[in-house]
Amino acid sequence: MLEMARDVLAVQPETENPLADGMLVKKKGTASARSWILIDTNVNETIMDIDKYAIMHRVQIHARDLRILDPLLSYPSTILGRERAIVLNLEHIKAIITAEEVLLRDPSDDNVIPVVEELRRRLAVVNTSHAELGGQHDVETGEEDESPFEFRALEVFLEAICSFHAARTTELETDAYPALDELTSKISSRNLDRVRKLKSAMTRLTARVQKVRDELERLLDDDDDMADLYLSRKLSSASPVSGSGAASWFVGSPTIGSKISRASRASVMTVHGDENDVEELEMLLEAYFMQIDGTLNKLTSLREYIDDTEDYINIQLDNHRNQLIQLELFLSSGTVCMSIYALVTGIFGMNIPYTWNDDHGYMFKWVVILSGALSAVIFLLIVFYARFKGLVGSRSEQYKHEIEHSLL
């Protein structure tokens, strides 16, 4: 029924055919902002508008798990292992992975399009290798067996989110370091505003990277959570390989019949041993944990550089303030001294009759000289006292040199 619907859609791309479980399948390229793309193990793609109840029935998850993928709600980065699916929310990558197919939300989003292309490329390469081997997987060709389908899809998503954050971090570093160097050479409102915006962007990016790192660390610290992600192992333990029929939830899949697919059969041979063995997934998660941790370290180094630059700028601003204080002190001291000089002038300029000025004309120059000398001495005493108390001097210069040394 479903294969017939695909053929009809290929001939009539403008029509929509309602299918079971409240699902509408559309032609590629007409995806809406709330649509899903389904990619199975054979790289067959279907773009669908499907309600949450149909998805819950299809992949056997609860509504609270599906709510994590709602773009209208804000949830941190999460990777959840369920009985039949992996629910994955890594910012713009919102997907449900089963042992046989991937459901990816909003395939027309600019950030999701490269992820879809990478899924096509990776799965196409795997299918080509299967075709060359003729579908035979024995002990002699065991080295060429692929990882379970869910791990291959999970690796694509982890690589995409790690590469996305690494690219954003590189762009931020490219903009931030020259802006900080320019700010240290010239303090202006334009440069300060530019650095403020870069710091805000760095804070937001750091929080996003930290959430992804914390989620990977949580998985690595819990073997039970990692074991829950082995969907093919759980499927193989629940159903025989030759199988009289798969679990009932496979009936709704557009590419799955009544038996386990080629990828599941290959994964049975690789995971039929110890059910508690999570080494394969642990190595996968560790690789991307190290990558996202390296990105976080770059952001941490950038934050430290920004903090050091802020300290340097604060010292420079303190120097400017100290210079203004010194200038104000000198002007105030000069005003006081000139006031003393003006006081003497005012005393001798009063229109009061007195006799001690008669026959003492030579006293004028001595009064002027002594008054000026007294004013200069008082000015110097004020300056020396200010230096002694540390109100002016080179303390700020010392702090400046310490900050410059830390930046180097």
SVG drawing of the C-alpha trace seen along z (x, -y; Angstrom):
<svg xmlns="http://www.w3.org/2000/svg" viewBox="-6 -109 70 127">
<polyline fill="none" stroke="black" stroke-width="0.4" points="0.0,0.0 2.7,-2.4 5.0,-1.5 2.0,-2.2 1.5,-5.5 5.1,-6.5 4.7,-5.6 1.5,-7.7 3.4,-10.6 6.2,-10.3 3.7,-10.8 1.5,-13.4 3.8,-15.6 1.2,-18.2 -1.2,-15.9 -1.2,-14.6 -2.3,-11.1 -3.5,-10.5 -2.1,-7.3 -2.7,-5.4 -2.1,-6.8 -2.8,-10.4 0.2,-10.7 0.4,-12.7 3.2,-12.0 4.4,-14.8 6.9,-15.1 10.4,-16.2 10.8,-19.9 7.4,-20.8 8.4,-20.3 6.8,-22.6 8.5,-24.1 6.9,-21.4 7.5,-18.4 9.7,-15.3 11.9,-13.4 12.2,-9.7 15.4,-7.9 15.6,-4.2 18.5,-1.7 18.2,-1.7 18.4,-5.5 14.8,-5.7 13.5,-9.2 10.0,-10.3 8.9,-13.8 5.8,-13.7 3.5,-15.9 2.6,-13.6 1.0,-14.4 2.5,-13.4 0.2,-10.5 1.2,-8.8 4.8,-9.3 4.2,-7.9 2.5,-4.9 5.2,-4.4 8.3,-4.5 6.7,-3.5 7.7,-6.5 5.8,-8.6 4.4,-12.1 6.9,-13.5 9.7,-12.2 8.2,-13.7 7.7,-17.0 11.5,-17.3 11.6,-17.7 9.0,-20.5 10.7,-23.6 8.3,-25.8 9.6,-24.5 13.1,-25.1 14.8,-21.9 18.6,-21.4 20.6,-19.0 19.3,-15.5 20.0,-12.0 17.5,-9.5 17.5,-5.7 14.1,-4.1 13.0,-0.5 12.6,-1.0 14.1,-4.4 16.7,-7.0 15.2,-10.5 17.8,-13.1 17.6,-16.8 20.8,-18.7 19.7,-22.2 18.6,-22.4 18.9,-18.6 15.8,-17.0 15.5,-13.4 14.2,-10.0 16.4,-7.0 15.2,-3.4 17.1,-0.3 15.8,-0.7 15.0,-4.4 15.6,-7.9 12.9,-10.6 14.5,-14.1 12.4,-17.2 12.4,-20.3 14.5,-19.0 14.1,-22.4 15.9,-24.3 19.2,-25.7 21.1,-24.1 19.5,-20.7 20.0,-20.4 23.7,-19.6 22.8,-16.9 20.4,-15.3 23.0,-15.4 25.5,-13.7 23.0,-11.0 22.5,-10.3 26.2,-10.1 27.1,-7.9 24.2,-5.5 24.8,-5.4 28.4,-4.4 27.4,-1.6 24.8,-0.3 27.3,-0.2 29.7,1.8 26.8,4.2 26.0,4.6 29.6,5.4 29.6,8.1 26.3,9.5 24.8,9.2 27.0,12.0 28.5,11.4 30.5,14.3 33.5,14.7 36.0,14.1 34.5,10.7 33.8,9.8 36.2,6.8 34.0,5.1 30.8,5.4 29.3,2.0 28.2,0.6 24.5,0.9 22.3,-1.5 21.4,-3.6 25.1,-4.2 25.8,-5.3 22.9,-7.8 23.9,-8.9 27.5,-9.5 26.3,-11.7 24.3,-13.8 27.1,-14.1 29.6,-15.0 27.2,-17.6 26.6,-19.3 30.3,-19.3 31.3,-20.7 28.6,-23.3 29.9,-24.5 33.5,-24.3 32.7,-26.5 30.8,-29.0 33.8,-29.1 36.3,-29.7 34.2,-32.5 33.9,-34.1 37.7,-33.8 38.3,-35.4 36.2,-38.4 37.0,-38.6 40.8,-38.6 41.3,-41.6 38.5,-43.5 40.2,-43.0 43.6,-44.1 42.0,-47.1 40.3,-48.0 43.6,-47.8 45.2,-50.2 42.3,-52.6 39.5,-52.9 36.4,-54.2 32.6,-53.7 32.5,-51.9 35.2,-49.4 33.6,-48.9 30.2,-48.2 31.7,-45.8 33.5,-43.8 30.3,-43.8 28.4,-42.2 31.1,-39.6 31.2,-38.8 27.4,-38.3 27.7,-36.0 30.5,-34.1 28.5,-33.6 25.5,-32.2 27.7,-29.9 29.6,-28.7 26.3,-27.8 25.2,-25.8 28.5,-23.9 28.5,-23.2 25.0,-21.6 26.2,-19.2 29.3,-18.4 27.4,-17.7 25.0,-15.4 27.8,-13.4 29.5,-13.2 26.3,-12.0 26.1,-9.2 29.7,-8.2 29.3,-8.0 26.3,-5.6 26.8,-2.2 23.0,-1.5 22.1,-4.6 24.6,-3.6 23.2,-0.1 19.8,-1.5 21.1,-3.0 21.8,0.5 18.5,0.8 19.7,3.6 20.9,5.7 17.6,5.4 15.8,6.1 17.9,9.2 17.4,10.5 13.6,10.0 13.2,11.5 15.0,14.5 17.2,13.6 15.2,15.8 12.1,14.5 8.5,15.4 7.8,11.7 9.3,8.6 7.8,6.7 4.4,5.2 5.8,1.7 7.6,2.4 4.3,2.7 4.0,-1.1 7.4,-1.4 7.4,-2.1 10.4,0.1 10.2,2.8 8.3,6.1 8.0,9.0 11.7,9.8 14.8,8.0 16.7,6.0 20.2,6.5 21.7,3.9 20.0,5.6 21.3,9.1 24.8,7.7 24.5,6.0 23.3,9.3 26.6,10.9 28.5,8.1 26.4,7.6 25.2,11.1 27.9,11.5 27.9,9.7 24.7,7.6 26.5,5.3 29.4,4.5 29.2,0.9 32.7,0.4 31.8,-0.4 29.4,-3.2 31.7,-4.4 34.5,-4.9 32.1,-6.7 30.9,-9.1 34.4,-9.7 35.7,-10.8 33.0,-13.5 33.2,-14.3 36.9,-15.2 36.0,-17.3 33.3,-19.3 35.5,-19.6 38.2,-21.1 35.7,-23.6 34.8,-24.5 38.4,-24.9 38.8,-27.4 35.9,-29.4 37.3,-29.3 40.6,-30.6 38.8,-33.4 36.9,-34.3 40.1,-34.5 41.6,-36.7 38.5,-39.0 38.8,-39.1 42.5,-40.1 41.6,-42.7 38.9,-44.1 41.4,-44.3 43.8,-46.1 41.1,-48.5 40.1,-49.2 43.7,-50.0 43.9,-52.4 40.6,-54.0 42.0,-54.3 45.1,-56.0 42.9,-58.5 40.9,-59.1 44.1,-59.5 45.4,-62.0 42.2,-64.0 42.5,-63.9 46.1,-65.0 45.2,-67.8 42.4,-68.9 44.7,-68.7 47.3,-70.9 44.7,-73.4 43.2,-73.5 46.6,-73.9 47.5,-76.7 44.2,-78.4 44.9,-78.3 48.4,-79.7 47.1,-82.4 44.5,-83.2 47.2,-83.8 49.0,-86.1 45.8,-87.9 45.2,-88.3 48.5,-90.2 47.6,-92.3 44.2,-93.1 45.7,-94.1 48.1,-96.5 45.4,-97.8 43.0,-98.8 42.1,-102.5 43.0,-103.1 45.4,-105.9 48.6,-104.5 52.0,-106.1 54.3,-103.0 54.3,-103.3 55.9,-106.7 59.6,-106.8 59.5,-103.0 59.1,-102.6 61.6,-99.8 59.3,-97.6 57.1,-97.0 59.4,-94.7 60.1,-92.7 56.4,-92.2 55.9,-90.9 58.9,-88.6 58.1,-87.2 54.4,-86.7 55.3,-84.9 57.9,-82.7 55.5,-81.9 52.8,-80.9 55.2,-78.6 56.4,-77.0 52.8,-76.2 52.1,-74.8 55.1,-72.4 54.2,-71.3 50.7,-70.4 52.1,-68.4 54.7,-66.5 52.0,-65.7 49.8,-64.3 52.6,-62.1 53.4,-61.0 49.8,-59.9 49.6,-58.2 47.0,-60.5 49.3,-61.0 52.2,-59.0 53.0,-55.7 50.9,-53.1 48.5,-52.9 51.5,-52.5 52.6,-49.5 49.2,-47.9 49.3,-48.6 52.6,-46.8 51.3,-43.8 48.3,-43.5 50.5,-43.9 52.8,-41.1 49.8,-38.8 48.6,-39.4 52.0,-38.5"/>
</svg>
